[in-house]
Amino acid sequence: NYLIFFQQKNIIYCYKGLVGKISPIIVHISMILILMGSFYGSVFGFKAQEIVPKTETFSIQNLLTNQYIQIVPKFFTRVNDFWITYHNFKIYQFYSNISILNLNGNELNQTTLSVNNPLNYNRLNLYQTDWNLIGLRIKNGQNTLSQYPLLKIFDTKNNVWLCWVPHSNFINKGVIFLIDNLQGYITIYNENGNLIYNLELNESWDILHKYTFIDIISSTGIQIKIDPGISIIYSGFFFLIISTAMSYLTYSQIWIVKASTMYIIGGTTNRATFDFELDFLKLTK
């Protein structure tokens, strides 16, 4: 199992497991790659966060990083739809169907984002991060469509939104809408806090005037990120894993010197001392 590397008239040098000896070199190379990738990504990458209402189009504006060199790609993104799935009356997953548009408004890509299911497009990563309810669409008896803002009243896991809809131009007379999900249900209270109606989408109610509950306006949170150094970092970790596996290989060396009346045998190893002693005893026999 030993490879003879050097042999003269009365000297022999042999070894095995040379790969285990060079593993520290690969470790240092991998660390350099990881540092280079981190530096390259921190200089030329960026991260942005956008909160966009459903059906709206946006471009990258709200940058979360402040760097001297930032190359922000020029394109538009349209939020086609946003919805939430529930399981046992709790949020299971939320989705955003988006389209990537060029500067002329032509669609380049369309996909559905969800938590842990991002979009990767031309080294650009789009993540589903957050959501919110921002308004109600209500139609009156004259078929006039109006929008009313929603206010989130509790900053807890149990999300609740509140909306005040006046009966007329006098804002002190009206009803209170209460919403705690995106399933299309709302609860209506009068100005004294008494329950009046439980409604679903496209249902109507009549309090002084006839109104129809048309839609809940939602917004989605999308994080846009580009990290040009990520492939270099992954390469560094790959070599780090390889070098770790290689470091478990034993590197052993043996010298044999012929003296005038005897042989002098010596050796060394970096691990697995017991196995090396067995090899050494076999050689001396």
FENJOBEL-V212857 format. One record per helix or strand of 3 or more residues. SS is the DSSP state (A for helix, B for strand). FROM is the first residue (numbers start at 0). TO is the last residue. Records with the same first field share a line. If there is no record, write none. Layout:
SS=FROM-TO + FROM-TO
This chain:
B=2-6 + 10-15 + 45-52 + 75-86 + 89-100 + 106-113 + 118-120 + 123-139 + 144-148 + 160-165 + 173-178 + 184-189 + 194-199 + 203-205 + 209-225 + 251-257 + 262-268
A=17-43 + 229-245 + 272-283
